[in-house]
Amino acid sequence: VRQSSPDLSLPLSLQHVSGGPSMRTVPNLFLSSLALGDVLLLLTCAPVDASRYLVDRWLFGRVGCKLIPFVQLTSVGVSVFTLTALSADRYKAIVKPLDRSGAPLSVGLRAGAIWLLSGTLAVPEAVFSDLDTFTTRHTNETFVTCAPYPHTGDLHPKIHSTASFLIFYVVPLLIISVYYCFIAHSLVRSSEDFAAEGRLHLHRQMESRKRLARTVLVFVGLFAVCWLPSHIIYLYRSYHYGQADTSLGHFIASVCARILAFTNSCVNPFALYLMSKSFSKHFSRQLLFCFSSTSLHSQNSGRTHVTSFRLSHSSGGLHHLLSGL
């Protein structure tokens, strides 16, 4: 029996869809893809970013300089495009419930397409990222770091940062906003119709869909708040590319922006636990199972140790008895 790890929130988020057919719904499949992207980001990019602020040089070589930004941008794309797909699913569920096509295979293909699209959009990150030498503004000291674009002028960084901001932040959030405007309009109109006609069953069904729509909206809000500072810092650096800003204020802002960005991947499971009754029940069951399995493993280990101790002493006594014969 394997012991449970200290941080179970993200693994149990991935296990959320394996709790039976009732858990394998369209939102749950998309949320599992979102959780996988969060795990990828935290395991590969968070330690690297921490080292960049603790050490004044790049530690991971040229291959790491190309691979790590690619993984990070792929994960960000998976997050924001999955949130867009979830918003589209909530729009269909509430505004056009008869047009829904939520077969698990179809949803799996859409989730796979999101990963493929995110990876494709991140390919330029791997192509152009390379080691580069920068000069500090006040001391004229030079240092080598991983830059996401060639140091050949100020046009490339401006295009890169602006395109990233639009593709991975502004455009998806605008699409999500449009979806939720239609959802809000439909909910207001349907609540008035249900109140007038007294259809209790449909009212309960709509309340359930509203709760899930609020859950998706919370995820979108967390993403928007947590990633905006990183985009702003990136735009600032790209439009002031000639010299590295070594001021204390810029350093603190950069560290806080990166921490906030990675915090988004950490808080998603907790937000899902608070917003989703089905997930909280499934999570609690899995957590109880992990702890009970660990306890059972410890008890079995203790019993095995005692049994081995008794057998060794019994064998020793038998050997002594046979030796005396």
C-alpha positions as CSV (number, residue, x, y, z in Angstrom):
1,V,0.0,0.0,0.0
2,R,1.5,3.4,-1.0
3,Q,1.5,6.1,1.5
4,S,-0.2,9.4,0.7
5,S,1.8,12.4,-0.2
6,P,1.7,15.6,1.9
7,D,-0.1,17.7,-0.8
8,L,-3.1,15.7,-2.1
9,S,-5.2,18.5,-3.6
10,L,-4.0,18.4,-7.2
11,P,-3.7,14.6,-7.5
12,L,-7.1,14.2,-6.0
13,S,-8.4,16.8,-8.5
14,L,-7.1,14.6,-11.3
15,Q,-8.7,11.6,-9.6
16,H,-12.0,13.4,-9.5
17,V,-13.2,11.9,-12.7
18,S,-12.3,8.4,-11.8
19,G,-14.9,8.1,-9.1
20,G,-17.5,6.4,-11.3
21,P,-19.6,7.3,-14.3
22,S,-21.5,10.0,-12.5
23,M,-18.2,11.9,-12.1
24,R,-17.2,11.7,-15.7
25,T,-19.2,14.7,-16.9
26,V,-18.2,17.4,-19.3
27,P,-17.1,19.9,-16.7
28,N,-15.2,17.3,-14.7
29,L,-13.2,16.1,-17.7
30,F,-12.3,19.7,-18.5
31,L,-11.4,20.4,-14.8
32,S,-9.1,17.3,-14.9
33,S,-7.3,18.7,-17.9
34,L,-7.0,22.1,-16.1
35,A,-5.6,20.3,-13.0
36,L,-3.1,18.4,-15.2
37,G,-1.9,21.8,-16.6
38,D,-1.5,23.1,-13.0
39,V,0.6,20.1,-12.0
40,L,2.8,20.6,-15.0
41,L,3.3,24.2,-14.3
42,L,4.1,23.7,-10.6
43,L,6.5,20.8,-11.1
44,T,8.5,22.3,-13.9
45,C,8.4,26.1,-13.7
46,A,7.9,27.1,-10.1
47,P,11.3,25.6,-9.0
48,V,13.1,27.2,-12.0
49,D,11.6,30.6,-11.2
50,A,12.6,30.3,-7.6
51,S,16.2,29.7,-8.6
52,R,16.2,32.7,-10.9
53,Y,15.5,35.0,-8.0
54,L,18.0,33.3,-5.7
55,V,20.9,32.9,-8.1
56,D,22.2,35.6,-10.4
57,R,22.8,33.3,-13.4
58,W,20.9,30.7,-15.4
59,L,21.4,27.2,-14.0
60,F,19.6,24.9,-16.6
61,G,21.7,25.3,-19.7
62,R,20.5,26.1,-23.3
63,V,18.2,23.1,-23.5
64,G,16.4,24.1,-20.3
65,C,16.2,27.7,-21.6
66,K,14.2,26.4,-24.6
67,L,12.2,23.7,-22.9
68,I,11.0,25.4,-19.7
69,P,9.4,28.5,-21.3
70,F,7.7,26.1,-23.7
71,V,6.2,24.1,-20.9
72,Q,5.1,27.2,-19.0
73,L,3.4,28.8,-21.9
74,T,1.7,25.5,-22.8
75,S,0.4,25.2,-19.3
76,V,-0.9,28.8,-19.3
77,G,-2.6,28.1,-22.7
78,V,-4.2,24.9,-21.3
79,S,-5.6,26.9,-18.4
80,V,-7.1,29.8,-20.2
81,F,-8.4,27.8,-23.2
82,T,-9.9,25.2,-20.9
83,L,-11.7,27.9,-19.0
84,T,-13.0,29.2,-22.3
85,A,-14.2,25.7,-23.2
86,L,-15.9,25.4,-19.8
87,S,-17.6,28.8,-20.3
88,A,-18.8,27.6,-23.7
89,D,-20.1,24.4,-22.1
90,R,-22.0,26.3,-19.4
91,Y,-23.5,28.6,-22.2
92,K,-24.8,25.5,-24.0
93,A,-26.1,23.9,-20.8
94,I,-28.1,27.0,-19.8
95,V,-28.9,28.9,-22.9
96,K,-29.1,26.1,-25.4
97,P,-29.7,22.8,-23.4
98,L,-31.1,20.9,-26.4
99,D,-28.0,21.5,-28.5
100,R,-25.5,19.8,-26.1
101,S,-23.2,17.1,-27.2
102,G,-21.3,15.9,-24.1
103,A,-20.1,12.4,-25.0
104,P,-16.9,11.6,-23.0
105,L,-15.0,10.8,-26.3
106,S,-16.0,14.1,-27.8
107,V,-15.0,16.0,-24.7
108,G,-11.7,14.1,-24.5
109,L,-11.0,15.1,-28.1
110,R,-11.7,18.7,-27.3
111,A,-9.4,18.6,-24.3
112,G,-6.7,17.0,-26.4
113,A,-7.2,19.7,-29.1
114,I,-6.7,22.4,-26.4
115,W,-3.4,20.8,-25.4
116,L,-2.3,20.6,-29.0
117,L,-3.3,24.2,-29.7
118,S,-1.5,25.4,-26.5
119,G,1.7,23.4,-27.5
120,T,1.6,24.8,-31.0
121,L,1.3,28.4,-29.9
122,A,4.2,27.8,-27.5
123,V,6.6,26.5,-30.2
124,P,7.9,30.0,-31.0
125,E,8.8,30.2,-27.3
126,A,11.1,27.2,-27.7
127,V,12.5,28.5,-31.0
128,F,13.4,32.0,-29.9
129,S,14.3,31.5,-26.2
130,D,18.0,31.5,-25.8
131,L,20.8,32.4,-23.4
132,D,21.6,36.1,-23.6
133,T,23.9,38.6,-21.9
134,F,22.5,41.7,-20.1
135,T,24.1,44.7,-18.6
136,T,22.8,46.3,-15.4
137,R,21.9,50.0,-15.5
138,H,23.9,51.4,-12.6
139,T,27.0,49.1,-12.2
140,N,27.5,48.0,-15.8
141,E,27.9,44.4,-14.6
142,T,27.0,41.7,-17.1
143,F,25.1,38.5,-16.4
144,V,23.8,35.6,-18.5
145,T,20.1,34.8,-18.4
146,C,17.4,33.0,-20.4
147,A,15.7,35.5,-22.7
148,P,12.4,34.7,-24.5
149,Y,13.5,36.5,-27.7
150,P,16.8,37.4,-29.4
151,H,18.6,40.5,-28.2
152,T,18.7,42.2,-31.6
153,G,16.4,45.2,-31.1
154,D,13.4,46.4,-29.3
155,L,10.7,45.4,-31.9
156,H,10.8,41.7,-31.2
157,P,10.2,41.9,-27.5
158,K,7.3,44.3,-28.0
159,I,5.7,42.0,-30.5
160,H,6.2,39.0,-28.3
161,S,4.9,40.4,-25.1
162,T,1.9,42.1,-26.8
163,A,1.0,38.9,-28.7
164,S,1.2,36.8,-25.5
165,F,-1.0,39.3,-23.6
166,L,-3.6,39.3,-26.3
167,I,-3.6,35.5,-27.1
168,F,-3.3,34.1,-23.6
169,Y,-5.2,36.7,-21.6
170,V,-7.3,39.5,-23.3
171,V,-9.0,37.5,-26.1
172,P,-10.0,34.5,-24.1
173,L,-11.3,36.6,-21.2
174,L,-13.3,38.7,-23.7
175,I,-14.9,35.5,-25.2
176,I,-15.6,34.3,-21.7
177,S,-17.2,37.6,-20.8
178,V,-19.5,37.4,-23.9
179,Y,-20.6,33.9,-22.9
180,Y,-21.4,35.0,-19.4
181,C,-23.4,38.0,-20.6
182,F,-25.6,35.6,-22.5
183,I,-25.8,33.2,-19.5
184,A,-26.8,36.0,-17.1
185,H,-29.5,37.2,-19.6
186,S,-30.8,33.7,-20.0
187,L,-30.9,33.1,-16.2
188,V,-32.8,36.3,-15.5
189,R,-35.3,35.5,-18.1
190,S,-35.8,31.9,-17.2
191,S,-36.1,32.6,-13.4
192,E,-39.0,34.9,-14.2
193,D,-40.6,32.3,-16.4
194,F,-40.2,29.5,-13.8
195,A,-41.6,31.8,-11.1
196,A,-44.7,32.5,-13.2
197,E,-45.3,28.9,-14.2
198,G,-44.3,27.3,-10.9
199,R,-42.2,24.5,-12.5
200,L,-40.3,23.3,-9.5
201,H,-38.3,20.5,-11.2
202,L,-36.9,22.8,-13.9
203,H,-36.2,25.5,-11.3
204,R,-34.0,23.0,-9.3
205,Q,-32.3,22.0,-12.5
206,M,-31.5,25.6,-13.4
207,E,-30.2,26.2,-9.8
208,S,-27.8,23.4,-10.2
209,R,-26.6,24.8,-13.6
210,K,-26.2,28.2,-12.0
211,R,-24.0,26.8,-9.2
212,L,-21.7,25.2,-11.8
213,A,-21.7,28.4,-13.8
214,R,-20.6,30.3,-10.7
215,T,-17.9,27.8,-10.1
216,V,-16.5,28.3,-13.6
217,L,-16.7,32.1,-13.1
218,V,-14.7,31.8,-9.9
219,F,-11.9,29.9,-11.8
220,V,-12.0,32.6,-14.5
221,G,-11.8,35.4,-11.9
222,L,-8.8,33.7,-10.1
223,F,-7.0,33.3,-13.4
224,A,-7.6,36.9,-14.4
225,V,-6.4,38.3,-11.1
226,C,-3.4,36.0,-10.7
227,W,-2.0,36.4,-14.1
228,L,-2.5,40.1,-14.8
229,P,0.5,41.3,-12.8
230,S,2.8,38.9,-14.7
231,H,1.6,40.2,-18.0
232,I,2.0,43.8,-16.9
233,I,5.6,43.1,-15.7
234,Y,6.4,41.3,-18.9
235,L,5.1,44.2,-21.0
236,Y,7.1,46.7,-18.9
237,R,10.3,44.8,-19.4
238,S,9.7,44.4,-23.1
239,Y,9.0,48.1,-23.7
240,H,12.1,48.9,-21.7
241,Y,14.4,46.3,-23.1
242,G,17.6,48.3,-23.5
243,Q,18.7,48.1,-19.9
244,A,17.8,45.7,-17.1
245,D,15.8,47.4,-14.2
246,T,17.6,46.4,-11.0
247,S,15.6,48.6,-8.7
248,L,14.2,47.1,-5.5
249,G,10.7,48.1,-6.5
250,H,10.9,46.2,-9.8
251,F,12.4,43.2,-8.0
252,I,9.6,43.1,-5.4
253,A,6.9,43.5,-8.1
254,S,8.4,40.8,-10.2
255,V,8.6,38.3,-7.3
256,C,5.1,39.1,-6.2
257,A,3.7,38.7,-9.7
258,R,5.4,35.3,-10.2
259,I,4.2,34.1,-6.8
260,L,0.7,35.2,-7.6
261,A,0.8,33.4,-11.0
262,F,1.8,30.1,-9.4
263,T,-0.7,30.6,-6.6
264,N,-3.4,30.3,-9.2
265,S,-2.5,26.7,-9.8
266,C,-2.4,26.0,-6.1
267,V,-5.8,27.6,-5.2
268,N,-7.8,26.0,-8.0
269,P,-8.4,22.7,-6.1
270,F,-9.5,24.6,-3.0
271,A,-11.8,26.8,-5.0
272,L,-13.4,23.7,-6.5
273,Y,-13.7,22.1,-3.1
274,L,-15.6,25.1,-1.8
275,M,-17.8,25.6,-4.9
276,S,-18.6,22.1,-5.9
277,K,-20.6,19.8,-3.6
278,S,-19.9,16.7,-5.7
279,F,-16.1,17.4,-5.7
280,S,-16.0,18.1,-2.0
281,K,-17.8,14.8,-1.2
282,H,-15.5,12.8,-3.6
283,F,-12.4,14.6,-2.3
284,S,-13.4,13.8,1.3
285,R,-13.9,10.1,0.5
286,Q,-10.6,9.9,-1.3
287,L,-8.8,11.7,1.5
288,L,-10.3,9.4,4.1
289,F,-9.3,6.4,2.0
290,C,-5.7,7.7,1.7
291,F,-5.4,8.2,5.5
292,S,-7.1,4.9,6.3
293,S,-4.8,3.1,3.9
294,T,-1.7,4.7,5.5
295,S,-2.9,3.8,9.0
296,L,-3.6,0.2,7.8
297,H,-0.1,0.0,6.3
298,S,1.5,1.2,9.5
299,Q,-0.5,-1.3,11.5
300,N,0.4,-4.1,9.2
301,S,4.1,-3.1,9.3
302,G,4.0,-3.2,13.1
303,R,2.3,-6.6,13.1
304,T,4.9,-7.9,10.6
305,H,7.7,-6.7,12.8
306,V,6.2,-8.3,16.0
307,T,5.6,-11.6,14.1
308,S,9.2,-11.6,12.7
309,F,10.5,-10.9,16.3
310,R,8.5,-13.8,17.7
311,L,9.6,-16.1,14.9
312,S,13.2,-15.3,15.3
313,H,13.1,-16.0,19.0
314,S,11.1,-19.2,18.5
315,S,13.7,-20.3,15.9
316,G,16.5,-19.4,18.3
317,G,14.9,-21.4,21.1
318,L,14.3,-24.4,18.8
319,H,17.9,-24.3,17.6
320,H,19.2,-24.2,21.2
321,L,17.0,-27.2,22.1
322,L,18.2,-29.2,19.1
323,S,21.8,-28.3,19.9
324,G,21.4,-29.8,23.4
325,L,20.1,-33.1,22.1
